[in-house]
Amino acid sequence: MSMKWLTGNLFKRPAIISLAAIMLITSGCSLLPAEEEEEVLPSIAPPQISKKPEYEVTTDTLETKVNVIGKLISSREEPLFFTLDGKNLKELNIKVGDKVSAGQVIGQLDVDELTKKLRMDKLAFRKEETAMKEALRTRDEMDPVEFEERSILFEEKKQALVDQEADIAKATLTAPISGTVVSLNVEKGAAIKAYSTIAVIADTTTLIPAAKLTKDERAKIVVGMPIVAEISNAGQFKGTVKMMPMTNDDSSSGGNNGGGGNGGSGSGNNTDKERPEDFMQVEIKNLPKNLTRGTPLSISIITKRKENVIVIPPSTLRSIGSRTYVQVIDADGKREVDVEVGQQTATQIEILKGLKPGQKVVGR
């Protein structure tokens, strides 16, 4: 029995030693610091060389235009003004938008003092008439020079009465035409300056698209040129230049949209007064009837037009000194080709020599 126990212990001892060794190794490993993981670096893509845009040489209709801003104006507009100076506006019978008839009374100046003076002068002149009649009866007894002097004095006083009556008549202002009051620069009680515009009457039954031009714009435009007008809320309309402005003064395109309201001074400003002849006027057939004076619009005047021309974008044209060229792409790669240019617009350039439709050119 003792031999059996000894033999059993001899077989168990190596197993125990092995198990202990394994535990020691595993416990020792757990005590060591963890190794750092290797850092993963992001991949760096090589920079790509940007490719310049390529364009095909094409044919197109090329138009050179002058673009201006304008508005609808009346074909006939009449300024209203008094010719009597230094009086106040006693009565005003109109406001902006009123329809008036030719001959209708627009306003009345305060000439009460003139009327009173005229009445007194007429009474005094009656005495002069009596004295002149007596002088005529005794003319043969009078000195010829004295009679002539009395006759001249009598005629001067008579003419003075006529002049006073004319001044009083100037105090009433009437409408020269039938139309609509489109601007009014005074109000009741204002001091009036002679020949200063107080209002404008327009015949709004006939409206014309028009625009003011600068000196440079007038130099490029002539009567008969085709136009395209775009009218607010109405669309586009084709037409022609009908009339050029009569004035030689520089003015910005588009001008003044007119209008006006009640001012208080009554002094006005004739330099600001717009006349139809100050505008370039265009003719458009079948213009809508529901448009109003002052409606804004834009007008493109076609000053030059060519069909089936070879064109390229402006960004493809290059120049060095007096040389003008493009870069053409073909089967052999890029090559430089000298070109001759013609008409140019903001988006296209005409090529007279050097290129054919279908070729490819390089932009910048």
PEWO-V824104 format. One record per pair of residues at least 12 apart in sequence whose ideal C-beta (glycine too) atoms are under 7 Angstrom apart, sorted by the first residue. I is the first residue (numbers start at 1). GAP is how many residues later the second one is. Records with the same first field share a line. If there is no record, write none. Layout:
BEGIN
I: GAP + GAP
END
This chain:
BEGIN
52: 310 + 311 + 312
53: 310
54: 275 + 306 + 308
55: 257 + 258 + 261 + 306 + 308
56: 302 + 304
57: 253 + 255 + 298 + 299 + 300 + 301 + 302 + 304
58: 253 + 299
59: 249 + 250 + 251 + 252 + 298
60: 249 + 251 + 288
61: 244 + 246
62: 244 + 247 + 249 + 281 + 283 + 286 + 288
63: 239 + 242
64: 239 + 240 + 279 + 281
65: 235 + 236 + 237 + 238
66: 151 + 154 + 155 + 235 + 237
67: 231 + 233
68: 143 + 145 + 149 + 185 + 186 + 231
69: 142 + 184 + 185 + 229
70: 139 + 140 + 141 + 184 + 227 + 229
71: 139 + 186 + 223 + 224 + 225 + 226
72: 135 + 136 + 137 + 219 + 221 + 222 + 223 + 225
73: 134 + 135 + 137 + 203 + 206 + 220
74: 128 + 129 + 130 + 132 + 133 + 219
75: 128 + 131 + 133 + 201
76: 101 + 127
77: 123 + 125 + 198 + 199
78: 98 + 99 + 122 + 123
79: 118 + 121 + 194
80: 26 + 93 + 117 + 118 + 119 + 120 + 121
81: 114 + 115 + 116 + 117
82: 27 + 88 + 91 + 110 + 112
83: 87 + 111 + 112
84: 25 + 83 + 86 + 87 + 110
85: 108 + 109
87: 22 + 23 + 24 + 84 + 105
88: 21 + 22 + 101 + 102 + 103 + 104
89: 18 + 20 + 97 + 99 + 100 + 101 + 103 + 177
90: 18 + 19 + 20
91: 16 + 17
92: 15 + 95 + 96
93: 12 + 13 + 14
94: 12 + 87 + 90 + 105
95: 86 + 89
96: 85 + 86 + 87 + 88 + 164 + 165
97: 83 + 84
98: 83
99: 81
100: 75 + 78 + 79 + 81 + 101
101: 74 + 77
102: 73 + 74 + 75 + 76
103: 71 + 72
104: 70 + 71
105: 67 + 69
106: 67 + 68 + 69 + 93
107: 66
108: 63 + 64
109: 62 + 83
111: 57 + 60
114: 50 + 53 + 54
115: 53
117: 47
118: 43 + 46 + 47 + 50
121: 40 + 43
122: 39
125: 32 + 33 + 36
128: 26 + 29
132: 22
135: 12 + 15
175: 26
177: 24 + 26
179: 22 + 23 + 24 + 25
180: 21 + 22 + 24
181: 18 + 20
182: 18 + 20 + 76 + 111
183: 16 + 17 + 75 + 76 + 77
184: 15 + 76 + 77 + 78
185: 12 + 13 + 14 + 75 + 78 + 83
186: 12 + 77 + 80
187: 75 + 77
190: 74 + 75 + 76
191: 75
192: 74
193: 73 + 74 + 75
196: 71 + 72 + 74
197: 71 + 73 + 76
198: 68 + 70
202: 91
204: 89
207: 84 + 86
208: 73
209: 20 + 73 + 75 + 88 + 90
210: 69 + 70 + 71 + 72
211: 42 + 43 + 44 + 68 + 69 + 88
212: 33 + 39 + 40 + 41 + 42 + 43 + 66 + 67
213: 32 + 40 + 67
214: 36 + 37 + 38 + 39
215: 35
217: 36
218: 26
220: 83
221: 20 + 23 + 59 + 80 + 82
223: 18 + 19 + 20 + 21
224: 16 + 17
225: 15 + 16 + 76 + 77 + 78
226: 12 + 14 + 76
227: 12 + 13 + 14 + 55 + 72 + 73 + 74 + 75
228: 72
229: 53 + 55 + 68 + 70
230: 67 + 68
231: 60 + 64 + 66
232: 63 + 64 + 65
234: 54 + 57
237: 47 + 50
239: 43 + 44 + 45
240: 42 + 43
241: 39 + 41 + 60
242: 39 + 40 + 41
243: 37 + 38
244: 36
245: 32 + 33 + 34 + 35
246: 31
247: 31
255: 19 + 24
256: 18
257: 37 + 39
258: 16 + 36
259: 35
282: 17
304: 39
306: 37 + 44
309: 41
310: 40 + 41 + 45 + 47
311: 37 + 38 + 39 + 40
312: 14 + 37 + 39 + 43 + 49
313: 35 + 50
314: 35
315: 48 + 49
316: 45 + 46 + 47
317: 24 + 32
323: 15
324: 14 + 15 + 17
325: 12 + 13 + 14
326: 13 + 29 + 35
327: 34 + 35
328: 31 + 32 + 33
329: 31 + 33
334: 28
337: 17 + 18
338: 16
339: 12 + 14 + 15 + 16
340: 12 + 13 + 14
END
